Amino acid sequence: MENQLNNPKVTFEVVVSKVKEGVTLFDFVKADKEMEDNFLVKQKGFLKREVAVSKDKTQFFVIVHWATLEDAEAAGAAFYTNPDAMKRMALSDVVLFNHYVTGLAQ
């Protein structure tokens, strides 16, 4: 188990955001895409990102795949200094944020 904690296979970052009242879906999606293109994909260890929208179009469920937990945490720290990320954050409230690492339960 110790070896798996030090060398996890893949880290998933799960974020659920609720679009703030008065923000259009178009404006939120545009800001989200700008953040992904201008910041997220340039981060060390970024593998891919999946986005789903709730049926009522008020919540976004995002899974970001990272090479390591350290990469995910470093990107998270840099996120709060990035203007595109802050623009996106101003349009929504985070309902859930967590990291999950594969291979720990084996």
C-alpha positions as CSV (number, residue, x, y, z in Angstrom):
1,M,0.0,0.0,0.0
2,E,2.8,2.4,0.8
3,N,4.2,2.1,-2.7
4,Q,0.8,2.9,-4.2
5,L,0.5,6.1,-2.1
6,N,3.8,7.3,-3.3
7,N,3.3,6.4,-7.0
8,P,-0.5,6.5,-7.8
9,K,-1.5,5.5,-11.3
10,V,-3.9,8.4,-12.2
11,T,-5.5,11.2,-10.3
12,F,-9.1,12.4,-11.0
13,E,-10.1,15.8,-9.9
14,V,-13.9,16.1,-9.5
15,V,-15.5,19.5,-9.4
16,V,-19.2,20.2,-9.3
17,S,-20.1,23.9,-9.9
18,K,-23.5,25.7,-9.7
19,V,-23.9,28.5,-12.1
20,K,-24.7,31.7,-10.3
21,E,-28.1,33.3,-10.6
22,G,-28.3,35.8,-13.5
23,V,-25.4,34.1,-15.4
24,T,-26.3,32.8,-18.8
25,L,-25.3,29.3,-19.8
26,F,-23.6,30.7,-22.9
27,D,-21.5,33.1,-20.7
28,F,-20.5,30.3,-18.3
29,V,-19.6,27.8,-21.1
30,K,-17.5,30.5,-22.9
31,A,-15.6,31.4,-19.7
32,D,-15.1,27.7,-18.9
33,K,-13.7,27.0,-22.4
34,E,-11.4,30.0,-22.2
35,M,-10.0,28.7,-18.9
36,E,-9.5,25.2,-20.3
37,D,-7.7,26.5,-23.5
38,N,-5.6,29.2,-21.9
39,F,-4.7,27.6,-18.6
40,L,-5.7,24.1,-17.9
41,V,-4.3,22.2,-20.9
42,K,-1.0,23.9,-20.4
43,Q,-0.5,22.5,-16.9
44,K,2.1,19.8,-16.2
45,G,0.5,16.4,-16.0
46,F,-2.9,17.4,-17.6
47,L,-4.3,14.3,-19.4
48,K,-7.9,15.2,-20.3
49,R,-11.1,16.8,-19.1
50,E,-14.7,15.7,-19.2
51,V,-17.6,18.0,-18.6
52,A,-21.3,17.1,-18.1
53,V,-24.2,19.5,-17.5
54,S,-27.2,18.7,-15.2
55,K,-30.6,18.2,-16.8
56,D,-31.7,21.7,-15.6
57,K,-28.5,23.2,-16.9
58,T,-27.6,24.8,-13.6
59,Q,-24.7,22.5,-12.5
60,F,-21.6,21.4,-14.2
61,F,-19.8,18.1,-13.3
62,V,-16.2,18.1,-14.3
63,I,-13.6,15.3,-14.2
64,V,-10.0,16.3,-14.9
65,H,-7.5,13.5,-15.4
66,W,-4.0,14.2,-14.1
67,A,-0.8,12.1,-14.3
68,T,-0.1,12.5,-10.6
69,L,-1.7,14.0,-7.5
70,E,1.2,16.4,-7.2
71,D,0.4,17.7,-10.7
72,A,-3.2,18.2,-9.8
73,E,-2.3,20.0,-6.6
74,A,0.2,22.3,-8.4
75,A,-2.3,23.2,-11.0
76,G,-4.9,23.9,-8.3
77,A,-2.5,26.3,-6.6
78,A,-1.7,28.1,-10.0
79,F,-5.5,28.2,-10.8
80,Y,-6.1,31.0,-8.2
81,T,-3.6,33.3,-9.8
82,N,-4.8,32.8,-13.4
83,P,-7.2,35.6,-14.8
84,D,-9.2,33.1,-17.0
85,A,-9.7,30.8,-14.1
86,M,-10.8,33.7,-11.9
87,K,-13.3,34.8,-14.5
88,R,-14.8,31.4,-14.7
89,M,-14.9,31.1,-10.9
90,A,-16.8,34.4,-10.6
91,L,-19.7,32.9,-12.6
92,S,-20.2,29.9,-10.4
93,D,-20.1,28.5,-6.9
94,V,-18.2,25.3,-6.2
95,V,-20.5,22.6,-4.7
96,L,-17.9,19.8,-4.6
97,F,-14.1,19.6,-5.1
98,N,-12.0,16.6,-4.4
99,H,-9.1,14.4,-5.7
100,Y,-9.4,10.7,-6.2
101,V,-6.4,8.4,-6.9
102,T,-6.7,5.1,-8.7
103,G,-4.9,2.0,-7.5
104,L,-5.2,2.6,-3.8
105,A,-7.9,0.0,-3.1
106,Q,-5.9,-2.9,-4.7
